[in-house]
Amino acid sequence: RGKMKHRAILIVLSFIVGGCASYNWKSSVPVEKRTIGVPVFRNESDIMRLGVVSATQVAREFQREGTFKITNNPSYELQGIIKSASTSSLNITRANVMRTKEHIITAEAEITLIDKSSNKIVIDGKTYKARTTVLSGQDIITAERDASGRLAEDFARQIVDDVIHFTSKQEESK
């Protein structure tokens, strides 16, 4: 009985490993094109420095992920605009209806990715949304500043995933 169970487990594992054998972990973007520039995003929102913080976080996410290297003479350039940010109340204290306990901050960014070697637009003005919550133990300006890092992290994960996907797709179609 124990041998049958052991064999069954080995058979299942061989199917799993066999199914993964054809999966390719390497990027289809050629090594010589794995450089990207991330200038400061233009900020059209009311949250001060959200453009700077977002561009910085996107660059960090590229470094963490490892496919692209940040450089001043890149193969690709990522241009971003923080289009808007808004704050809304999430819940209100019962004792004082005028005092909100928690706020939701939602921001929207627009990204364009340009292949610098061909001047082709790979991603054209794609919109990304990020949101986070803040407690109202501080004024809303301070809360928004504190939230900008979390919003930027949310943007960065989405944007880097898309850049890797779209650049790989572009290279595969050549």
N, C-alpha and C positions, 0 to 999 in steps of 0.2 A: 504494500500500500504506500509506504514512504517513497519507494523507488518510482512509482507511477506519478506521484505528486511532483517529485524532483524532475522527472522527464517532461511533464506537462509545463512546468515553469521554464525549463530550458527551451522547449519548443516555442513558447510564447515570446521569450526573450530573443530567440533567433529571428522571429518574424519582425519584432520591433527594430532590432539592429539592422536587419536586411532592408527594411523599409526606409531607414535613414541613410543607407549607403550611398544613394544617389543625390542626397542633399548637398548643396555647395554653400559653404560658409563664407567664401571669399566674395568680395564685391566685384561686379563686372566693370566698374570704373577703372580704366587703366591707371597704373601707379603714377605715371607722369601727369595725370589730370586730377590727382587727389589733393589739390590745394584750393583753398577758398578764402575769400576776403569778406569780413563782416564789419562794414563801417557802422558808425553810430546810426541808430534808427531815428528818423525824423519823428518828433513827438508833437502830435496835434491834440493830445489829451490834457486834462487839467492836473494830472499827477506829475509833479516836477520830477525830472530825471528818469522817467520811465523808459524813454528811448535809449539812454545810455545804459541803464541797468539791463534792459532786454538784450541789446546787442552783446554786452559783456557775457551774459548768461548763455546766449546762443553759442558764442565762441567757446566758452567752457564746456558746453555740451558736445560740441564737435571734438574737442580735445579728449574728453572722457570716452566718447564713442570710438574714436580712433581711425575712422575711414579717411577723413580729410584733415589736412594740416593747415593751420591758420598762417597766412603769409601776406606780405604787401604786394606781391606780384602773382596773383592767383589765377588758376584756370577758370574758376567760377567766382562771381561776386553776388553776395546776398544783400539786397537792398530792402529795408523795412521802414514802414511807417506805422506808428501807433496812432490809429485813427480816432479812438475815443476811449473813455473810461467813465463809468457811472457807478454811483453808490446808491444802494437802497437799504431800507431797514429790514432786518430779518425778524427780530422780535422786540417787543416793547415791555418795559417793566410795568407791572400792574399798579404799583404805587404812584407812578408818575407817567402818564400816557405820553408826555412830551419827551421823555428820555428813552432812547433806544439802547438796548443792551448789545446788540450785534448788528453789523452791517455786512452786506454782500457787495464786493467790488468786482465789477465785470469790465474787462478791457477787450478791445478789438485791434488786431494788427493786420496789416496787408503786406505781403511779401512778394518780391520779384527776384528770381534767380536768373542770372545771365551767364551763358557760356562765353567767356572772354575770348577764346580762340576763334569762334565763329560769329560772335556778337548775336547769337540766337538767344531768345528768351525761353528758358526751360520751364519756369513757373511764372505765370503772368498774373500778378496782383491777387494771389490767393488770400482769402480772409481766414484768420485764426481767432478764436475766442479763448480767453482765459478768465478764471474767476477764483476768488478766494474770499474768506470771511475775516472780519476783524472785530474785536471787542471794543466797546466804547468807553473803556476806562481812560482813554486819552482823546484829545480832540481829533476830528476827522482828518485834518491835514497830516498830523503825525501818524495816524492809523494808515492813511493811504501811502505814505512814505514807507512804512514798515511792510505793507502789503506788496509793494512794487517788486520785491525780490521773489515772492511766491508767484506773482503773476508772470514774471520773467521766466521762472523755472517751467511753468506750465507752457508758455509759448515755446521755449527752447526745445522741450521734448517733442512737441508736435512738428515744429519746423525742421529739426534735424532729421527726424524720421522721414518726412516728405522729401527733403533734399536728397537723402540717400536713395530713396525709392525712385524719384524722378531722374536723377543722374544715371542710375543703373539702367533704367528703362531706355533712356536716350542712347546710352552706349551700346546696349543690346540691339537696338534698331539700326545701328550703322552697318 
